[in-house]
Structures are given as C-alpha cells and as structure tokens.
Amino acid sequence: MNYECKIMEMKEQPVLTVRTTTAVENLPAFFGEVYGSIMRYLEELGEQPVGMPFAAYYNYCNMDMKALDVEAGFPVARKLPEKEKIQSGKIAAGKFAITLHVGAYDAVGPAYDALADFVKQKGFEPTGVAYEYYLNDPSENPSVEPETEIRFPLK
C-alpha cells in the first residue's frame, strides 16, 4: 500500500484517558473497557467527545508486544475532572507527521514504517510516542474497512 504522509501543526487538545501496560492480545478488551467507561463518564458530566477515540503508544520505537505502554481515550472540549482510573490531560501542540491506514488494525505496521521513513527524509525526529486515531467503527458498518490515522509528534 502507498501511504500519503504529511506534516501538520496541531493545537493543544484536552483529553480524557486511561493508561496501562498490557500485552497486545489484551488490547481489544482494554480499548472496549476504557472507551465504554470514558463515554459513561462523559454522559454523567453532560459532555461529549469532540473527536474519535485514540490510543497513544509510549514505547512504539521498541515495542514489546507483551508489555505495551498504552493510553486510550477521547479528545474533549476542555479540561474535565478526573475520576478513578480516568485521567484528565492534554496532547501538546506542535508538529505531527501523519498518515492514514485503511485496513485491518493488525496490518498497520507498513504505515508506521512509511511514516518513520518520511519523518527521517524530512529531517525531523519523532518524540517516541505514536498516536492512532480510529476514524470509524467497522462493528457499526461491517462493509467498511477500518481507517486508522497515525500521528507521530515531532521534536
């Protein structure tokens, strides 16, 4: 697959998230639990997410599939109070390298490789965090392939 990569300046984004260390095979259950609990909490607050769910991988450069340092959550309109495991934070403003992967989640590797090559060619250095934004939900429409936007924040 040919990946179109670009550099974009992004504004600071408030988020609600849960962070853990887990094995890759546990990600679907982790994401389901986290996204559900954050959505229920947002309903309690009378708030809505302002974008699609995302995951941040903090050790993507040296991914240990048995111990992924991952944070999952939603962008929100403003800083909100924390509750139990749900943390209130932000994604810092700055330059991001971005590409789009269309297809199975477990086939996203070549998109990461293409984005890493693009960043190197452009003379930038990634911070070491990788974000995946899940732009659609194939469980709601099985005829649609998953679309995952991958973002590398740049130094």
Secondary structure, DSSP 8 states (H G I E B T S, - for coil): ----EEEEEE--EEEEEEEEEE-GGGHHHHHHHHHHHHHHHHHHHT---SS--EEEETTGGG--TTSEEEEEEEE-SS----BTTBEEEEE--EEEEEEEEES-GGG-HHHHHHHHHHHHHTT--B-S-EEEEE---TTT-TTS--EEEEEEEB-
